[in-house]
Amino acid sequence: MVGKAPPAGGQLADADISAGNHTLEIETRVVCISGGTSGIGAGLVAAFLDAGDRVYTFGRSPEKIETVRARWPEAVAAGRLTALIGDVTDADFRQRLTERLELETGRLDVLVNNAGIIRASGTLEESLEHWRETLEINLVAPFALTQICAPLLDRSDMPVVINLSSACAQHPFSTCTSTSYSVSKAGLDMLTRRLALALGPRGIRVNGVAPGVVATEIWDGADALMQSIVERHHVLRRQILTPADIAEAVLFLASPRARLVTGAMLNVDAGYTLG
Ligand SMILES: NC(=O)c1ccc[n+]([C@@H]2O[C@H](COP(=O)([O-])OP(=O)(O)OC[C@H]3O[C@@H](n4cnc5c(N)ncnc54)[C@H](OP(=O)(O)O)[C@@H]3O)[C@@H](O)[C@H]2O)c1
């Protein structure tokens, strides 16, 4: 069994967790992925569902949430996929999410802080509004979600937090088109190590994955730039990454094979960070 015994006080035991007429398997991991409604996040939802896990995800757009539910109707009906409308920067939403996890599963095994934004701008031209929005979503919210999820992670036998960083955190590449984005991800790298230090004694691992260029909606309207970065920096076969490439790294970090890996940043970038 992945989770420790549920806490006293009427929490649901694993064997009791059910949705509709379906009872979930005892070995099912409980996974929460922020921003699982497109791109890398949707790839992560697919990968964890394929692995047989129980997935909770959320995003702000109701239309995208409907698309997720429509893509995996059987998992939704079986209670293996819960897709919620929610903003990771909203404290009330984070509270409701964890209350729901508490009630329905009594624990959390894997938290993936994936939701993120980038607003392309010249360094000195970027507005303070964009700066604050980027830091709030990409850096403050991963901390806040981890903080409120920590008691649920405590009840897992194999708890892990995985943060989606970026190659842009490691070098001031001119091809990274937002300074606030690069700074937010550099902050996330340090947050990953600080949280690993703080949560290690509780048995909670905290790691990061730093992708290079992944073909997702985040590049909408910037196809030419995306291709030019791949040509210039992806020294390994000039290949663009896919959400599935990132999911492989996340699945590894979430697995027992990485049981003593914490505070690590795994570059999955076709060589982007080599220069
Ligand atoms: N694609 C790349 O080349 C690349 C490279 C390095 C790192 N990354 C990182 O990988 C992560 C995923 O990026 P992606 O390329 O998959 O981007 P994407 O396709 O734009 O997906 C971003 C996801 O985050 C959600 N999201 C954004 N703000 C949110 C908020 N405030 N609350 C809740 N959900 C929110 C979006 O849904 P809503 O808009 O509906 O809320 C969407 O589901 C990001 O952290 C990004 O920085 C991407």
Ligand as a Chemical Component Dictionary entry (heavy atoms), coordinates in Angstrom:
data_LIG
# 
_chem_comp.id                   LIG 
_chem_comp.type                 NON-POLYMER 
_chem_comp.pdbx_formal_charge   0 
_chem_comp.three_letter_code    LIG 
# 
loop_
_chem_comp_atom.comp_id 
_chem_comp_atom.atom_id 
_chem_comp_atom.alt_atom_id 
_chem_comp_atom.type_symbol 
_chem_comp_atom.charge 
_chem_comp_atom.model_Cartn_x 
_chem_comp_atom.model_Cartn_y 
_chem_comp_atom.model_Cartn_z 
_chem_comp_atom.pdbx_ordinal 
LIG N1  N1  N 0  6.742  24.422 -22.942 1  
LIG C1  C1  C 0  8.022  24.712 -22.664 2  
LIG O1  O1  O 0  8.848  24.887 -23.575 3  
LIG C2  C2  C 0  8.483  24.800 -21.233 4  
LIG C3  C3  C 0  9.869  24.855 -20.999 5  
LIG C4  C4  C 0  10.331 24.929 -19.692 6  
LIG C5  C5  C 0  9.439  24.944 -18.636 7  
LIG N2  N2  N 1  8.095  24.884 -18.895 8  
LIG C6  C6  C 0  7.208  24.912 -17.713 9  
LIG O2  O2  O 0  6.335  23.799 -17.731 10 
LIG C7  C7  C 0  5.093  24.143 -17.101 11 
LIG C8  C8  C 0  3.944  23.815 -18.047 12 
LIG O3  O3  O 0  4.105  24.601 -19.233 13 
LIG P1  P1  P 0  3.370  24.266 -20.598 14 
LIG O4  O4  O 0  4.337  24.501 -21.682 15 
LIG O5  O5  O -1 2.667  22.963 -20.504 16 
LIG O6  O6  O 0  2.317  25.478 -20.631 17 
LIG P2  P2  P 0  0.785  25.533 -21.073 18 
LIG O7  O7  O 0  0.524  24.575 -22.179 19 
LIG O8  O8  O 0  0.484  26.968 -21.285 20 
LIG O9  O9  O 0  0.023  24.999 -19.774 21 
LIG C9  C9  C 0  0.029  25.730 -18.586 22 
LIG C10 C10 C 0  -1.017 25.131 -17.679 23 
LIG O10 O10 O 0  -1.009 25.863 -16.446 24 
LIG C11 C11 C 0  -2.338 26.306 -16.184 25 
LIG N3  N3  N 0  -2.263 27.538 -15.404 26 
LIG C12 C12 C 0  -1.628 28.691 -15.699 27 
LIG N4  N4  N 0  -1.825 29.585 -14.736 28 
LIG C13 C13 C 0  -2.585 28.985 -13.801 29 
LIG C14 C14 C 0  -3.127 29.389 -12.563 30 
LIG N5  N5  N 0  -2.940 30.639 -12.089 31 
LIG N6  N6  N 0  -3.849 28.501 -11.844 32 
LIG C15 C15 C 0  -4.051 27.254 -12.307 33 
LIG N7  N7  N 0  -3.573 26.814 -13.471 34 
LIG C16 C16 C 0  -2.858 27.678 -14.217 35 
LIG C17 C17 C 0  -2.977 26.478 -17.555 36 
LIG O11 O11 O 0  -4.382 26.429 -17.520 37 
LIG P3  P3  P 0  -5.282 27.785 -17.460 38 
LIG O12 O12 O 0  -4.622 28.793 -18.351 39 
LIG O13 O13 O 0  -6.630 27.373 -17.901 40 
LIG O14 O14 O 0  -5.267 28.209 -16.030 41 
LIG C18 C18 C 0  -2.424 25.238 -18.247 42 
LIG O15 O15 O 0  -3.158 24.099 -17.875 43 
LIG C19 C19 C 0  5.185  25.634 -16.764 44 
LIG O16 O16 O 0  5.551  25.781 -15.418 45 
LIG C20 C20 C 0  6.294  26.126 -17.678 46 
LIG O17 O17 O 0  6.940  27.250 -17.184 47 
LIG C21 C21 C 0  7.598  24.818 -20.154 48 
# 
loop_
_chem_comp_bond.comp_id 
_chem_comp_bond.atom_id_1 
_chem_comp_bond.atom_id_2 
_chem_comp_bond.value_order 
_chem_comp_bond.pdbx_ordinal 
LIG N1  C1  SING 1  
LIG C1  O1  DOUB 2  
LIG C1  C2  SING 3  
LIG C2  C3  SING 4  
LIG C2  C21 DOUB 5  
LIG C3  C4  DOUB 6  
LIG C4  C5  SING 7  
LIG C5  N2  DOUB 8  
LIG N2  C6  SING 9  
LIG N2  C21 SING 10 
LIG C6  O2  SING 11 
LIG C6  C20 SING 12 
LIG O2  C7  SING 13 
LIG C7  C8  SING 14 
LIG C7  C19 SING 15 
LIG C8  O3  SING 16 
LIG O3  P1  SING 17 
LIG P1  O4  DOUB 18 
LIG P1  O5  SING 19 
LIG P1  O6  SING 20 
LIG O6  P2  SING 21 
LIG P2  O7  DOUB 22 
LIG P2  O8  SING 23 
LIG P2  O9  SING 24 
LIG O9  C9  SING 25 
LIG C9  C10 SING 26 
LIG C10 O10 SING 27 
LIG C10 C18 SING 28 
LIG O10 C11 SING 29 
LIG C11 N3  SING 30 
LIG C11 C17 SING 31 
LIG N3  C12 SING 32 
LIG N3  C16 SING 33 
LIG C12 N4  DOUB 34 
LIG N4  C13 SING 35 
LIG C13 C14 SING 36 
LIG C13 C16 DOUB 37 
LIG C14 N5  SING 38 
LIG C14 N6  DOUB 39 
LIG N6  C15 SING 40 
LIG C15 N7  DOUB 41 
LIG N7  C16 SING 42 
LIG C17 O11 SING 43 
LIG C17 C18 SING 44 
LIG O11 P3  SING 45 
LIG P3  O12 DOUB 46 
LIG P3  O13 SING 47 
LIG P3  O14 SING 48 
LIG C18 O15 SING 49 
LIG C19 O16 SING 50 
LIG C19 C20 SING 51 
LIG C20 O17 SING 52 
# 
